[in-house]
């Protein structure tokens, strides 16, 4: 899925492949990634893999976790993001061959427009474009917004992973799999619902006509 390249003063110290659902980072020796430095908390941060997405979450560390110079609590990592912990820099790199869509934001009353990864709003399609061949079928699925200011907007799911919702409130992902599409809860205390039924497991398969609701927005999954 991706790897982390840890460096100090421009010198690469280690490379770590992300293969687990949760990868811990900190000064204590039981962490998956150990950084023995007083600027790093014993349990500093955790990386969570959800489908093809990787999130990093700060575990109330003393000195904080930064991405590209900005302090974060929980953030979706994108290709070439640099995580800064103390004097250490950790570059996140997506394996070549991964198939992602550049971030897009559905603006009320307007056309879809590209935005950076930190933009707020509904309908973020995450992240980093890659030159790999598309795995989309001849007739890819799409999602259509049913309510609110963006009602009527439709986005084609041409990439492997589409992340939708409002960062910090409720986020979910739609992942293209060999046997269809799956919907998964990513972030938020309240779970999204499918056809009016709140999710109970990690993910559910999507079928044509299913209505998804999260962060107060209803969307219809269309796959003919």
C-alpha positions in Angstrom: 0.0 0.0 0.0 2.7 2.5 1.0 5.9 2.9 2.9 7.6 5.4 5.3 11.1 6.7 4.8 12.5 8.0 8.1 15.3 10.5 7.9 17.3 12.8 10.3 19.2 15.8 9.0 18.7 14.5 5.4 20.1 11.1 6.2 17.7 8.1 5.7 17.7 6.0 8.8 15.1 3.4 7.9 12.3 2.4 5.5 9.1 0.8 6.8 6.5 -0.9 4.6 2.9 -0.4 5.9 1.3 -3.8 6.0 -0.7 -3.7 9.2 -4.1 -2.2 10.0 -2.4 -0.2 12.8 1.3 0.8 13.0 2.4 2.5 16.1 5.2 5.1 16.3 7.1 6.3 19.4 10.1 6.2 21.7 9.1 3.0 23.6 10.7 -0.2 22.3 7.3 -2.0 21.9 6.3 0.4 19.0 6.3 -0.9 15.5 8.5 2.1 14.5 10.8 3.1 17.3 12.4 6.5 17.3 14.7 6.8 20.3 14.7 10.5 20.9 13.5 12.6 23.8 11.5 14.9 21.5 9.4 11.8 20.6 6.7 10.6 23.1 6.6 7.0 24.3 3.5 6.5 22.3 3.6 9.3 19.9 1.3 8.5 16.9 -0.5 5.6 15.2 -0.9 4.9 11.5 -4.3 3.3 10.5 -4.8 1.6 7.2 -8.4 1.7 5.9 -8.6 0.0 2.5 -6.0 1.8 0.4 -6.0 4.9 2.7 -3.5 5.5 5.5 -4.4 7.9 8.3 -2.0 9.2 10.9 -3.3 10.2 14.4 -1.4 12.0 17.1 -1.7 10.2 20.5 -1.7 13.4 22.6 2.1 13.6 22.2 4.1 16.2 24.1 5.6 17.9 21.1 2.9 17.2 18.5 2.8 15.6 15.0 3.2 17.8 11.9 2.4 17.1 8.3 4.2 19.4 5.8 4.8 21.9 8.6 1.2 21.9 9.9 0.2 20.5 13.3 -2.4 17.7 12.9 -4.5 15.5 15.2 -5.7 13.1 12.6 -5.0 13.3 8.9 -5.2 11.3 5.7 -1.7 10.8 4.3 -1.0 11.5 0.7 1.9 10.5 -1.6 5.0 12.6 -0.7 3.6 14.0 2.5 6.3 14.6 5.1 5.5 13.8 8.7 7.6 15.8 11.2 8.2 14.5 14.7 10.9 16.4 16.6 13.9 16.6 14.3 12.8 13.5 12.4 11.2 13.6 9.0 9.1 10.7 7.8 8.1 10.7 4.1 5.0 8.8 3.1 5.2 7.2 -0.3 2.5 5.3 -2.2 3.6 2.2 -4.0 3.8 2.7 -7.8 0.9 1.0 -9.3 -1.6 2.3 -6.8 -4.5 4.1 -8.6 -5.8 7.2 -7.0 -7.9 10.2 -7.9 -6.7 13.8 -7.3 -8.7 15.6 -4.5 -11.9 17.1 -5.8 -14.4 19.2 -4.0 -18.1 19.4 -4.8 -18.9 23.1 -4.6 -22.6 24.1 -4.2 -24.0 25.5 -7.4 -20.8 25.0 -9.3 -18.7 22.6 -11.2 -16.2 20.1 -9.7 -12.9 21.8 -9.1 -9.5 20.4 -7.9 -8.5 21.3 -4.4 -5.6 20.6 -2.1 -5.8 17.8 0.5 -6.6 20.1 3.4 -9.7 21.6 1.9 -13.0 21.3 3.7 -16.3 20.5 2.2 -18.2 17.5 1.0 -17.1 15.0 -1.6 -13.3 14.8 -1.3 -11.9 12.3 -3.8 -8.5 11.4 -2.4 -5.4 11.7 -3.3 -2.3 11.7 -5.5 -2.5 10.9 -9.2 -0.3 8.0 -10.4 0.7 7.0 -14.0 -0.6 3.5 -13.5 -3.2 2.0 -15.9 -6.7 2.4 -14.6 -8.5 -0.7 -13.2 -11.9 0.8 -13.7 -14.4 -1.3 -15.7 -15.9 -0.1 -19.0 -18.9 1.3 -17.1 -17.7 2.5 -13.7 -20.0 3.3 -10.8 -20.9 6.8 -9.6 -22.4 8.6 -6.7 -25.1 11.2 -6.9 -25.9 13.8 -4.2 -29.6 13.7 -3.3 -29.9 16.6 -0.8 -28.4 19.9 0.3 -26.8 22.7 -1.7 -24.9 20.1 -3.9 -28.0 18.1 -4.8 -27.8 16.7 -8.3 -24.0 16.6 -8.4 -22.7 13.3 -9.7 -19.2 11.9 -9.4 -17.9 8.9 -11.4 -15.9 6.4 -9.3 -13.1 5.9 -11.8 -10.4 5.1 -9.3 -9.7 2.4 -6.7 -10.6 4.5 -3.6 -13.0 7.4 -3.2 -13.2 9.1 0.1 -16.3 11.1 0.9 -17.6 13.2 3.8 -16.6 16.1 6.0 -13.1 15.8 7.6 -13.3 16.0 11.3 -17.1 15.2 11.3 -17.7 12.0 9.4 -15.7 10.3 6.6 -16.2 7.1 4.7 -14.6 5.4 1.7 -15.9 3.6 -1.4 -13.4 1.0 -2.6 -13.5 -0.8 -6.0 -12.9 -4.5 -5.6 -12.7 -7.3 -8.1 -16.3 -8.4 -7.2 -17.8 -5.0 -6.8 -17.7 -1.9 -4.5 -17.4 -1.8 -0.7 -18.4 1.1 1.6 -16.4 1.6 4.8 -16.5 3.9 7.8 -13.3 5.9 8.2 -13.7 8.7 10.7 -16.4 10.1 13.1 -18.2 9.0 16.2 -21.4 8.3 14.4 -21.5 5.6 11.8 -22.9 6.3 8.3 -26.0 4.4 7.1 -26.9 2.5 4.0 -30.6 2.4 3.1 -31.4 3.9 6.5 -29.6 1.2 8.4 -26.5 2.3 10.4 -23.4 0.3 9.6 -22.3 -2.3 12.2 -19.3 -3.9 10.6 -16.1 -2.5 9.1 -17.5 -2.4 5.6 -20.6 -3.4 3.5 -21.0 -4.2 -0.2 -22.8 -1.6 -2.3 -25.5 -2.4 -4.9 -27.1 -0.3 -7.6 -29.6 2.1 -6.0 -28.3 2.0 -2.4 -28.7 5.3 -0.6 -25.7 6.3 1.6 -26.1 8.9 4.3 -23.2 10.5 6.2 -22.6 13.9 7.8 -26.2 14.9 6.9 -25.7 14.3 3.2 -27.5 11.6 1.2 -26.0 10.0 -1.9 -27.2 7.3 -4.2 -24.8 4.6 -5.5 -25.3 3.9 -9.2 -23.8 0.9 -10.9 -25.5 -0.5 -13.9 
